[in-house]
């Protein structure tokens, strides 16, 4: 299932968008709400089968069928092209402004732009080296053994199948969490946080004997 990582962006004002109103006007007996449904079905079809926005593998009739349009399929595709929701290229149809509706394309574009600009890629968590900067950050937050903290961080995320592309940011987050949740015993029988908690309303009680 691809929904958690590939969610289509739908703008709140889409039913009143001028292009939506023009699409509804071009299609006979079509209200703006139906035009919005057409676009949602189109984007969902592309999300599943053409996640880069290209629909060159499908004919006009295939796309209309995927949207659920029964009659006048050629008129539907023509209206989508004329109103700027689809683009006709030499290789076939593609979603207009796909990066706006498909956020995963924006992430790829950002990575490509960093590469073209000569900006070095950030090491993933599995390749992060403990240089002076992360060591100093760990010591500043009271972590005496940064190597052990990094191993724990890697193992915790690996056990959950998570791969992070910015290892340094994940390690800093881990260090802050470690500082927040470090506890010591107190005479009252409670666990007390060494640092001021940022995510907890009050310290947790120790189990009763």
N, C-alpha and C positions, 0 to 999 in steps of 0.2 A: 504494500500500500504506500503510495507516494505522497499523500496529503500532508503529513507533518513537515516534509522538507520542500514541497512544491505547492504552495498556496497561491492562488491567483488573487491579485489585488483588484478590488472593485471599489471605485471612488464613491463616497456617500452621495454626491449629487448627480450620479449617473443618469437617473430617470429624467432629469431636466436638462441634460447636456444638449447643446444645439445639434450635435451630430446624431444623437439618439432621436431627437425630434424629426430631423430630416430623414432618417432611416424609416421611422414610422410613417411619414408622409408618402414615401416612395412605395411602400408595401400596402396593398389594398386591404382594408379592414384590419389595420394593425395599430393597436394603441401603444403608447410609449412603454408601458409595462411589458408588453409582448416583445418589443424591440430589445429591452434589457434582457429578457430571457433568451432571445436569440444570441446576443453577445456572450452571455454567460455560458451557454452550450458550446459556442464556437471556441471560447478560451479554454474550456474544460477539455474539449476534444484535442486542442493543440497541446495542452499541458500533458496529456497522456501519451499522445502519439508523435507530437512535434514540439518537444520542450524548448527547442531553440527558436521557435516562432515560424519555422519553415513548414509549409504544407505541400511541398512539391510532390510528395508520394501519393497524394489524393487528387482525384478529379473534382471538378465543380459539383458534380452530382453526388460524389462521396461526402463532400463537406456538408452539402444541404441535407443529405440523409442523416448524417451525424447530429446535425442541429435539430432534426425532427420535422423539417419542412416537407410537407407532403406534395403540394402542387407548386407549379411555377418555380422550380428549383433554380433555373437559369436566371430568372428575374431576381431571386433572393441574392445570389452571388453578385450579380451586377449592381444591386443596390448597396451591398456591403463595400464593394470597390468604389463606387461613386461617392459614397458618404465618408470614405476614408478609414474604414475599419479593417479592410483587407488591401493588400498591395499585390498587383500582378507583375511578376518579374519574368525574365526569360526562362527561368527554371520552374516557375509555377507560382502559386499563391503563397503569401506569407502574412503573418499578423502585423498590422501597422503598430509601430511603437511598442514592440514586444517587451522591451526592457522595463517599460512602465508597469505592465500588467504581470510580468514574470520576474519577481525579485531575484531569483537565482541567476538570471542573466546579468543583473547589475553587479553581483559579486564577482562573476567571471570577468566582466569588463574592467572592474577595478583591479583585479589581479593582473590582467593583460596590460593595463596602463602603467602599473608599477614596474612591470618587466621592461616595457618599452622605454620607460624613463630611467632605467638603470638602477632602480632602487632594489637593494638586495631583499630576497624573500625572507620572511621571519621564520626561524626554525620551529618545527613542530615540537610538541612536548617530548616526544620520544628521542629527539636529537638535541634538546636543549643542553648547553654546557654551562656549568656553574662558574661563570666568570666573576670578576670582582663586583660588578653591579648587583646581580641577584644575591650574592653572598652578603653584601652590605645591607641590602633590603631585608634579608632574613634576620640578620643580627639586630638591626634596628627595631624589629618587632619581637625581639626576645627569643628567637629560635637559635639554639646553640649548635645544632647539627643540621646545616642546610642540605648536606648530602642525603641524610636519612629522610628529611622532609621531601626532597625531590623524588626519592624512590617511592615513598608512600603516595605522593601525588600521582606518579605514573601508574602505579599498581591500581590505585582506586579508579582512575579513569579507564585503564585498560580492562579491568574486570567488568566494566559496564559497557564496553565496546565503543567508547568515545575517543575519537581522534581529533585533536585540536591543532589548527594551523599556526596559532600564535602561542607557542609554549611559554614564553616569558610572562604574558598576561595571565595565563592560567596558574603559573607558579606563584605570582604575586597574590592572586586571589586566594590560593591555598594557604599562603603564609598569613594573610589577614584573618582567614577563618581559623587557623590554628591559634593565633593570638586571642581571638574572641572566645574560643571554647576551651582554652586551657583553664583548669580548675585546681583548687587545692582544698583540703579538708579544713574545716573551721570548728572551734569549740561548740558551736550551736548545732553541729550535725548536718549542716548544709554544705553544698558545694558553692564556692564563691568564685566569680570570674576575676581573673587577674587584671584584665583590661575592661574598659567600659563597653558593654555589649552594644552592638549596632543593630542586631536583628532579633533580639530576644527581649520580651517585656520584663522578665524577672528571672533570677537564677533558678535552676531546677532543684527540686528537693532530692536529697540522697534517699535511697531505699531505706525503709524502716527495718531495724534488726528483727 
